[in-house]
Amino acid sequence: MNGSPPPPLVNVKEFLRPFLQGLAEEDLDELVQAAMVRSLPAGVDICREGEPGSTIYFIVQGRVEMVKRLDDDSERYLHDAGPGEIFGEMAIIQEEVRTATVRTTEPTTVLEIGREPFLTVLSRSPSLGLRILVRLTARLREADRQAIVELRRANEELTQALRRLKRLDRTKSDFIQVSAHELRTPVAALLGYAQMMQENPTVQRDPALRALAEGVVAGTRRLHRIFNSILDLSRVMTDGLHIRRSPVSIPVIFQGIHSQFERALEERDLTLELKGLKALPFCPADPDLLYKAFYHLVHNAIKYTPDGGRIRVTVRTLDVPDLGGECIEVAVEDTGIGIAPEDLDLIFEKFYRTGEVALHSSGTINFKGGGPGLGLAIAQGVVLAHGGRIWAESPGYDEETCPGSRFVVQLPLGRET
Ligand code: ADP
């Protein structure tokens, strides 16, 4: 004895008849001949997922559940079935392995019929085929309904999680913005005092004190710049950044940037060429934001190009159907160290920096001088807020051969073509 309950008396033919209505008497007899009664205690797998399907089961009494293995090896409950229901026919008809495990949840008696007799009778009886088809369709519909309910639930959970994340993200951005703002004010005052100290005749006369004062001024300036960049970034990353559009002259922007970097260019023996800027239409944009975006591109070109190199800014108009028509395209190209292909997209992430960069305070216009890794994120934020796009091109990264980089910005002119 293995502890399972004894099989109840079953009149197999009378039990099967309602299942197999319309079946010829001799076909019914053939199935009855092939049927075996099996009684099982609760918690037994009648058939397992992944096994070849060689038997169809009719539940006489008791209850079973269908479960499916998930990728993480846990089980997912599909549905359960009781007296009068059939299972196992799908794998036989499809000649596939079982797609679910069927387990008894209480003492259960089933009638088992092997694959061969079942298929033989099925091939002779269209009415049996039809009944099976009807049952399968009903099961598919039920599975569909369940899937939709679960999808809806998962969707609702995801929406809630997204809402929570957005709220947290906003709190974090607000915190960063308020902190940067609060810290910038005393740093600005500090910078003023440090500059006064630097210019003081006593300090000027003493080389050691002068060096100290220069260090304090450079460090404070750097801090001030970082706080400004953080504020710019949090501004451009805010949903619905407010853009005050006016007709902007790209040449005027670059003339401003050129004069801002004039000393650095001279010190580093770099040339900044502006090409194709004549007879250019005005660009409907926020002049301050656009200035910042191009400022960072030129600043980077200066930082990542060795002394004696060339930076070329080329501007043209062209039709870009993806951006809704005529656009202005600005390309900032340098003869610098270049960018590895795997970094071309990543460099636009905030705080992303490639390779080793110097992080000392005097490094901002030095070759490979450090930055906080915010410039390109700000530039991208500005360009996207204007409905444009920005990308980087480079044959690769090589500090010996300096293959150079090219940053391209396209901004829609808002004129249909
Ligand atoms: P950072 O403050 O570090 O310059 P950015 O966001 O402006 O931050 O740039 C991110 C990274 O992209 C830089 O650290 C640098 O590795 C790379 N990069 C940007 N511009 C250039 C360029 N013109 N040539 C080579 N690498 C560049």
Boltz pocket constraint, residues with backbone or C-beta under 6 A from the ligand:
constraints:
  - pocket:
      binder: B
      contacts: [[A, 296], [A, 297], [A, 300], [A, 301], [A, 303], [A, 304], [A, 334], [A, 336], [A, 337], [A, 338], [A, 339], [A, 347], [A, 348], [A, 349], [A, 352], [A, 353], [A, 354], [A, 355], [A, 357], [A, 369], [A, 370], [A, 371], [A, 372], [A, 373], [A, 374], [A, 375], [A, 376], [A, 377], [A, 405]]
      max_distance: 6.0
